[in-house]
Amino acid sequence: MLSERMLTAVVRQCTKSYLKLNPTDDARVPAPKPGQKYMLYMHVPFCERLCPYCSFNRFPFAEDRARPYFASMRKEMMMLKELGYDFESLYVGGGTPTIMIDELCDTIDLAKETFSIAEVSSETNPNHLIPAYLDKLQGRVQRLSVGVQSFDDGLLKQRDRYDKYGSGAEILERIGEASPYFTSLNVDMIFNFPAQTEDILINDIERVVESGTSQTTFYPLMASPSVARQLARTVGRVDYTRERTYYEIISELLAGGPDPLFEHGSAWTFNKRGTGAAGEDAMIDEYVVDYEEYPAIGSGGITYLGDNLFVNTFSVNDYNAAIAAGRMSLMGKTTFSLRDRMRYRFMMQLFGLRLDKRQFERDFGCTVEAGLPVEMAFMKASGAFDRDTRDELTLTPKGRYLMVVMMRQFFIGVNNLRDQARAALVGEERELIFG
């Protein structure tokens, strides 16, 4: 549709202008603002095997590389404590955070002892949904997010995941066994992969429902130009013309009809109704909705504080050396203008299904209509708003899809930022990633 193509082009251009990495000599991130609530993001950049379409910082796992890395992250946590930070939530992403389960548990335990952390979210892969891991995660992690992507054996083989993680039927069984261990178990899926058909998508949705999971996230394929080129050479070109149709199928089968099993937690997250995982207290998948500002530790972590976005070095060797020297591993940053910050708030809160107009005015000193007149006019003309009152903006089904488009393009921009950081790798680490 025309509005989707226009939005894609505009967000693409915006991210090019303000997601540019500039060198920095900063030794540490800024101190916290009094009274501000923060989440801590922790990045574990190791995987047993690397997925070719993943843009996150990741390296092939080796114990002699990973064990010192976890020790460095624990030291970096204490640097944040020295700066005066406290955290109420911890999110561990990757890579594969559970790659060394004992090191992960020790790091979570230290975080809980040091900060006021009430909830922990962690990502994992299906092969780690086994009692030896689940028993250790139970009580330490409240929300576990499992990277499934698809239950279709053909797609799993094409993505080089079948041999690593098992068949769709095996993964489905493991999810059912793991679910009781956690307050929320999220099943991460991807839609609009080149070889995916509507029938495969519908079967994936049915398997998600069958799994009994309390939450599922259906991400659109978010391919940076480098990843899109690699996909085109191997499995096919990314076709964004069918993305809306696929999204509407997902929304209708999960959250549509007179008695839906799920409800929207964000534009692409669905929470099961009647399980305690839905509503205002739900743990949603995109932490950036609940926590606009957050420091990130670990190699490849991306921090957003105030009007600055900081990127940590993608080199594990350089990361360990910086921490040993008493510095954080900041390699670059970009600074947002006031308008950029307003756009970021607009996007993130609407992605979370509701923009608080009064909070916007308090924080930025103007109404959203005055601060973002073009954006508001476009969304209104596109039929994106369900409620537009003095207090809030909420979304129509079309508006939810437009937020999927906006976030997809924003994260592609972030992936481009990661590509800039990854390009600085040298020596053995460059060989490990680029061959």
Secondary structure, DSSP 8 states (H G I E B T S, - for coil): -HHHHHHHHHHHHHHHHH---EE---SS-----TT---EEEEEE-EESS--TT--S--EE--HHHHHHHHHHHHHHHHHHHHHT---SEEEEEES-GGGGHHHHHHHHHHHHHHS---EEEEEE-GGG-SHHHHHHHBTTBSEEEEEEE---HHHHHHTT-HHHH--HHHHHHHHHHHGGGSSEEEEEEEE--TT--HHHHHHHHHHHHHHT-SEEEEEE----HHHHHHHHHHT----GGGHHHHHHHHHHHHH-SSS-SEEESSSSEEEETTSSSSSTT---S-HHHH-S-B-EESTT-EEEETTEEEEE-S-HHHHHHHHHTT---EEEEEE--HHHHHHHHHHHHHHTTEEEHHHHHHHHSS-HHHH-HHHHHHHHHTT-EEEE-SSEEEE-HHHHHHHHHHHHHHHHHHHHHHHHHHTT--HHHHHHHH-
